[in-house]
Amino acid sequence: MAKLFFLFSGEHETLPASELKAILEAEGHNYNVLELLDQVLRIEADEKCVEAIKKRAALTRLCGLELFTCNAEPNQAVKAIRATSLDEFLGDGENYVVRIKHVKNHAPEINGMTLERQIGEAIFNITKTAKVELRNPKKTFIGILTDKKLVFGLKLAEIPPKPFMERRPKKKPFFHPSAMMPKLARCMVNLAKPKAGDLVFDPFCGTGSILVEAALIGCRVLGADLQRRMIRGCLKNFTHFSVKPEGLIMADARNPPLKAVDCVVADPPYGRSATTFKRSTKQITEQCLKAVHGMLAKGKRVCMAAPKAICISQIGADLGYKHVESHFVYVHRSLTREIAIFEKV
């Protein structure tokens, strides 16, 4: 077990840590949480788990192997690096760079560039043969200043946001204003904890945002929608991203013609741009949760979004699900989403 740290994107307070832990559990990696800081999670886990995070995570930006954590004081940081054995991290003649990141306005009194230079010089004095390379270093050491602490270590992976930006709703061949943004869609898929090869079902597939993200992490996908034009549009988007679904069904979420799926990830229709066929969002949500209950094996998950006002967590609990957790995502003045995760018991 290694000490690892993860820097989150900062787009939401609670979702990133839950997403990361769900990925680890879905991929079968044991872990112990050491500390949750502002936008940083420290854990003990096998270093191999970083590959799963790199492939799947939407709200994690950086993964690192922790060398030390100390108070956010330059003298303590230099003292800590001098006490750290770097033999297994820097070979003879290897080049490196030190980077310091501030989370929000934490430790504003510390000049990041000055601390980079101080730690970089300490590493040079320890290794004797390693060289600083600012433009294209072989190794990058990262320090993150947050919650009066400096978390410092070797960067193992960085997750760029650009691929998610390229899959924004307006960049897809078929667009609808109710489509979910790809990072939130990916996060919801991860919260449902599917493994590669598992069958992910979206009973309100719409433009396919959720299922595209599920397919890109290796899941099999199956979608349903009550509107023919949405099915046709979803298929266009699947073709654009080379997604081959198990099927797309024109069906009512109250009675989908399916027997078994591995998990359900859904964003039922609500808001002015959505079509609800004269049913309330609460009715649609309740009827869908009731319908998919029998498709799931014990312990399998549903991750569903709904307006906060309808209290989806209570609806699921009343239907016999175990309510695992909820996260609240502000959309605009009249809409806050509740992202609820349920397990079949």
N, C-alpha and C positions, 0 to 999 in steps of 0.2 A: 504494500500500500504506500502510495506517495502522497505528499501534501500538494494539492492543486488549488488554483484560484481561477475564478471566472469573472470577467468584467462584463456587466450587462449594459444594454444600450440606453437605459434610462427612460424608455418610452412609457413604462408603467411601473408602479411600485411593487406589486406582488406577483404579477404573471411570470417574469423571467426566471425567478428561483423555482417556482412550481413547474415551469416547463422543463428546466434543466433536470430536476429530480425525476420527473416523469420519463424523460428520455433514458436516464440511467437505469431506472426500474424496468422500462420496456426492453432494453437491451441486455438485461441480466447482470448489470454491474453493481456489486456491493459498494456502499459508501457510508461514511460517517460525516455529518455536518459538523465542522469545527466552529464556524462563525458566519453570521449573515450581517454584512455591513452595507452601507449605502452603495448600491450598484455593484457590490462585490460579494461573491459567495466563496468561502474557503471550505474545502472538504478533504477527506482522506479517501483515496480510491486508487484502483489500478490505472496507471498512466494510459493504458490502451483505450480507456473510455473517452479520451479526447477526440478520437476519430469519429465516434458516434455523435458527439456534440457538434463537431465541425460539419458533419453531413446533415444533421437534422435541425439544429437550433435556429430559431428566428430572432430571439431577443438577447442572444449572447454575442458579444463582439470579440472577445479575446480569451484564450485559455493559456495558463502558465503553470510552470512547475515552481512551487514556492521554495525559496531559499531561506527567507526569514520574514517575520513580521515584527515591527517595533513601533514605538511611539513616533509620531510625525515630527521628529527632531533630527536635523542633519547630522549632529554629532553621534547620535545613537545609530543612525543608518550607516555611517562610515565605520563605526566600531563593530557593528553586526557583520558587515561584508568582510572586514578583516579577520573575523573569527570563523568565516565560512570556508570550507574546503571547496575549491573550484576545479580540482583535477579532472573530475568526470564530466565537467561542463565545457571546459575550454582546453583544446589540445594545443600542442606546441605550434606557435606561429599562427594560430587561428585569429581572425579578426572579429571584432565585436563592437556593439554600440550600447549605450545606456539611455533609456528613455523614461521620463517621469510624466505621469498623467495625473491631473487633478480631477477628482469627481466633483462636479458643481463648484461650489465656492469653499470647499474644504481646504484647510491649511493655506489660506491666501498669503500668509506671511512668508511662506517658503518659495523661493525662486527656483522653479523647476530646472532651468538650464544650469544654474550654479550647482544644484544637487547632482545633476547628471555628470557634471565635470568632476565633482568630488568623489563620487562613487566610481566613475570610470578610472580616475587616477589610482584609487585604492585597488581596483582589480588589476591594473597594469603592474603595480608594485608587488602584488601577490604572485602573479603568474610569470613575470619577467619577460616572457617571449610573446605573449598575446599582443595584438595591435588594435588600436581604435580605427574603425572604418565607418564614417558617417553615412555614406551613400548606399552601399550594397554590402552590409555586414553578413558574415556567416552566422553569427549568433546575436540575438537581441535580448538584452536584459530589461525588464519592465518593472517600474515601481509605480504603485497606485496610491495616491494620497486620499484617504477617505476616513471619516469618523475618528479624527485625531490619530490615525495610524498610517504607517507605510507598509503596504504589502509588496514584497519584492521577490522577483524570480526570473526564470528563463522563459521567454515566450515560446510556446509550443504550437500555437495555431491562432490565426486571425480569421474572423468570419466577415467578409465584406457585405455591406447592405445592397450593393449594386444589383445582384441578380433578382432580389425582391422588387427593387424599383422597376426593373425591366418587365415585371409581371403585373404591374399595376392595372386595375380594371380598364382604364382608357387606352392602354397599350395592347389590349387583346383584340382579336378580330371581331368578337361579339361583345358589346358593352351594354350594361344595364346599370342605372344609378344605384340600385340596391346592392350591387356586388360588394363583397367583403374584400378588404385590403389583404394582400398575400401574406404579410407577416402575422397578422392576427389569425388568418386561416391556418397557417402552418402551426402556430402556437396551439390552436384548438385541437388540431390533429395530434400533436405530441401529448397534450393533456389526456387524450383518450387512450394513450399507451399502446398503439399497435406496433407489432414487429414487422420487419420486411416480409412480404408475402401474405400478411393478414388482409382480410377483406374489410374495407372501410365503406360504410354505407351512408350516403347523404340523401335523406328523403325530400329535401327541398334544394336540389342541386343547382338550380338557376343557371348562372354562367359557368359554373364548374370550379369556382375559386378554391373551395375546400378540397375537392377531389384532385385537382391539379397538384396541390401541395402534398397530398397524401401519396400520389403516384411518384412524385419526385424523390421521395425517401424510400421507395421500393415496395409500397403497398399495392395490393389489388384494389380496384375501386369500382363502385356500383352506385349509380345515381337514379333518382326518380324526381319527377316534377309533374304538376298537373297541367302545365301549359306546353302545347306542342312546340311553340316558337322558342321556348326556353330550352327544350331538349335539342332542337336543331342548332341553336346558338351554342349550347354547351359542347356539342359535338365538333363545331368549328374550332372552339378553343382547345379542345383535346387534340385535334389534328395539328394545330399550330404548335403545341408543346410536345408532340409525339407521344401522347398518352393513349394507351389502348385499354379502354374500360372493359370490365367483365360484362357490362350492360348498361344501357340507359333506358329507363322505363317511364312511359307516360302513365302515372298512377297517383292516386290520392294518398297522402301520408297517413290517413286514417286507416287504410287497409292495403298496405303494399303487398304484392304477391310474392313474398319471400319467406323462407323458413328459418335461415340461420345466417348471421353475419358475425364478424369478430368485434366490431365496435361501430358506434353511430356518432357522427359528427354533423351538427346541423345548425342552421341559422334560419329559423322560420320567418315567413314574410311579416313585416311590420313597417310602419312609416308610410309617408305619402306616396312613395314611388312603388310600393309593393301591392300586389293583388292578393286579396284574402278570400275572394268569392263569398262575401257577406258573412264570414265567420270572424269572430274576434280572435286576436292573437292568443289570448289565454285559452280559448277553445281549441285552436289549432295545436298549440303546444301540448296541452293535456292529452288530446286525442293521439298525437304522434308518440308521446312517451308511453302511452298505454299500448299502442300498436307494436312498438319495437321491443317491448319488454320480453315477449315470448321468443324473440329471435336470438337473444343473448344468453350465453352460458353464464354460470355463476362466476362472479368476479370480473366480468367484462364491463366495459364502460360506455357511457353516453356523455358526450360533451356538447352542450347546447347553449346558444345565445338567445337572449330574450330581453325585452325592455324590463328594467328594474322594477317598474310599477306592478308587473303581474306576479312577482314573487315565485319565480320558477323553482327555486329550491324547495319551497313548501309543496308545490304541485308534485314534484318528483317524489318527495318523502311520503306524501299521501298515497301515491301509487305503489309504494312498497320498495322503492329504490333506497339505497344508502346514499345520502348526500355527502360527498367527499369534501368539497370546498366550492366556494364561489369567488369570483373576481369581478370588480365593477369597472367598466370602461366608459368614460365620458365621451359622448359623440358630439352633441351640441346641446343648447340650452334646454330643449324639450326631450332629449333622449340620452339616457345612460344605460348601456348594456350590462346585463348580468351574465357572465360566463360561468355556467354551472356544470360541475362534474358529478356524475352519479355512477354507482356500481350496482350491478344486479346481485342481489343477495339470495 
